[in-house]
Amino acid sequence: MVVSHILEHGSAHSKIVLYFESLDVNNDGIISREDLEACLPHTVESQQLIQKLLRQWDLNRDGHVSLEDFEGYINSNPHLLPMFAEERERVRLNSVSHELAVDSQPYTHNYPVTRDLFVTSK
């Protein structure tokens, strides 16, 4: 019940913390390779995804993903913000994200938000 309340009515920060904590499997305050391995099936593709996620999320390059890294990554990627926004902001952000995508990529398609959106190509 608390989780659903946060997802529906919580602030962007509280939603980011909730997602971070769900990925921090061992509750040590960082997201590590071991945490992500516990969340994903053991495949070559998963290992490649984990490597990519850790590289992208570890903003200060200290070898692990802190809450600050994770939140910074989300806040620096406009296409992720609607997923964490408060309900009244979600409509506005979706509109802005769609406009940005249409302006920069004329053949952009909108897809439902999934965990895969945490990965962006660099």
Secondary structure, 3 states (H helix, E strand, C coil): CHHHHHHHHCCHHHHHHHHHHHHCCCCCCEECHHHHHHHCCCCHHHHHHHHHHHHHHCCCCCCCEEHHHHHHHHHCCCCCHHHHCCHHHHHHHHHHHHHHHHHHCCCCCCCCCCHHHHCCCC
